[in-house]
Amino acid sequence: MRVFISWSGDRSRAIAELLQAWLPIVIQAVQPYFSPDDITKGARWAIEIASALEEISVGIICLTRENLTAPWIIFEAGALSKSLQTSKVCPLLFGVSESELEESPLAIFRAAKFSKREMKKVVNMINGELKDSKIVQDDLEVIFEVLWPQLETQVLAELKKGDAETTPRRSTRELLEDVYKGVRFS
């Protein structure tokens, strides 16, 4: 079964890459669609993505604070939800609260925060979509428990790295002004 992994921006892409590698190890029947890797060089990327969105009915939207309103995220979520009865679109929240989605078109989908408990629900949803070829629940539980720590460690490291990169640096002038104020008023 194909699972579309949607991303926008550097942090979201790095997390999506981790999910792309992790999901097929947890559920061997899953083949993630991840745009940079699944689009042939020289191909018309928009046509390739549109074609994938047309045939795939399960998607994970990697949401970070930086891409909550990204047009491609909204487009891909809408395209994935084409069939009201059979499509599953799961916004996966990385450093974002569900309340931040209230004004977004993505609010119509049941989101999951990146946590062990919520990721287990996402994995169970994907497994349930496999119908007759799904993994027995007890086996899936064991596989998830063994593989979760690796994904958690990698994603948290990526989030921490991204936080450090997005923290605004103070200019030399601002630092000198603070020193001057401290000295002047002492």
VENNOR-V852736 format. One record per residue. RES is the residue in one letter. SS is DSSP state (hx for helix, st for strand, lp for the rest). OMEGA is omega in radians with two decimals (* if undefined). Layout:
((RES & SS & OMEGA) (RES & SS & OMEGA))
This chain:
((M & lp & 3.10) (R & st & 3.05) (V & st & -3.13) (F & st & 3.10) (I & st & -3.08) (S & st & -3.13) (W & lp & 3.02) (S & lp & -3.12) (G & lp & -3.04) (D & hx & -3.10) (R & hx & 3.13) (S & hx & 3.13) (R & hx & -3.14) (A & hx & 3.12) (I & hx & 3.12) (A & hx & 3.09) (E & hx & 3.11) (L & hx & 3.11) (L & hx & 3.13) (Q & hx & -3.14) (A & hx & -3.01) (W & hx & -3.04) (L & hx & -3.12) (P & hx & 3.04) (I & hx & 3.12) (V & hx & 3.13) (I & lp & -3.02) (Q & lp & -3.12) (A & lp & -3.12) (V & lp & 3.03) (Q & st & -3.14) (P & st & 2.96) (Y & st & -3.10) (F & lp & -2.91) (S & hx & -3.10) (P & hx & -3.07) (D & hx & -3.03) (D & hx & 3.07) (I & lp & -3.13) (T & lp & 3.06) (K & lp & -3.13) (G & lp & 3.14) (A & lp & 3.04) (R & lp & -2.99) (W & hx & -3.10) (A & hx & 3.12) (I & hx & 3.13) (E & hx & 3.14) (I & hx & 3.13) (A & hx & 3.12) (S & hx & 3.11) (A & hx & 3.14) (L & hx & -3.14) (E & hx & -3.06) (E & hx & -3.07) (I & lp & -3.10) (S & lp & 3.08) (V & st & -3.12) (G & st & 3.03) (I & st & -3.13) (I & st & -3.13) (C & st & -3.07) (L & st & 3.04) (T & lp & 3.14) (R & hx & -3.08) (E & hx & -3.04) (N & hx & -3.12) (L & lp & -3.10) (T & lp & -3.13) (A & lp & -3.09) (P & hx & -3.11) (W & hx & 3.10) (I & hx & -3.13) (I & hx & 3.13) (F & hx & -3.09) (E & hx & 3.10) (A & hx & 3.11) (G & hx & 3.14) (A & hx & 3.12) (L & hx & -3.07) (S & lp & -3.07) (K & lp & 3.13) (S & lp & -3.07) (L & lp & -3.10) (Q & lp & -2.98) (T & lp & -3.09) (S & lp & 3.04) (K & st & 3.12) (V & st & -3.08) (C & st & 2.98) (P & st & -3.14) (L & st & -2.96) (L & st & 3.12) (F & lp & -3.12) (G & lp & -3.13) (V & lp & 3.09) (S & lp & 3.13) (E & hx & -3.14) (S & hx & 3.10) (E & hx & 3.12) (L & hx & -3.00) (E & lp & -3.11) (E & lp & -3.07) (S & lp & 3.02) (P & hx & 3.13) (L & hx & -3.13) (A & hx & 3.13) (I & hx & -3.14) (F & lp & 3.10) (R & lp & -3.07) (A & lp & 3.07) (A & st & 3.04) (K & st & 3.10) (F & lp & 3.07) (S & lp & -3.13) (K & hx & -3.09) (R & hx & -3.10) (E & hx & 3.11) (M & hx & 3.07) (K & hx & 3.10) (K & hx & 3.11) (V & hx & 3.12) (V & hx & 3.10) (N & hx & 3.09) (M & hx & -3.14) (I & hx & 3.12) (N & hx & 3.13) (G & hx & 3.13) (E & hx & 3.14) (L & lp & 3.12) (K & hx & -3.05) (D & hx & -3.10) (S & hx & -3.12) (K & lp & 3.13) (I & lp & 3.08) (V & lp & -3.02) (Q & hx & -3.14) (D & hx & 3.11) (D & hx & 3.13) (L & hx & 3.11) (E & hx & 3.13) (V & hx & 3.14) (I & hx & -3.13) (F & hx & -3.12) (E & hx & -3.14) (V & hx & -3.01) (L & hx & -3.12) (W & hx & -3.08) (P & hx & 3.13) (Q & hx & 3.14) (L & hx & -3.12) (E & hx & 3.14) (T & hx & -3.11) (Q & hx & -3.12) (V & hx & 3.13) (L & hx & 3.08) (A & hx & 3.12) (E & hx & 3.12) (L & hx & 3.13) (K & hx & 3.12) (K & hx & 3.12) (G & hx & 3.10) (D & hx & -3.14) (A & hx & -3.13) (E & hx & -3.09) (T & hx & 3.09) (T & lp & -3.12) (P & lp & 3.10) (R & lp & 3.10) (R & lp & -3.14) (S & lp & 3.10) (T & hx & 3.14) (R & hx & 3.13) (E & hx & 3.12) (L & hx & 3.13) (L & hx & 3.10) (E & hx & 3.10) (D & hx & 3.11) (V & hx & -3.12) (Y & hx & 3.12) (K & hx & -3.14) (G & hx & -3.13) (V & hx & -3.07) (R & hx & -3.05) (F & lp & -3.13) (S & lp & *))
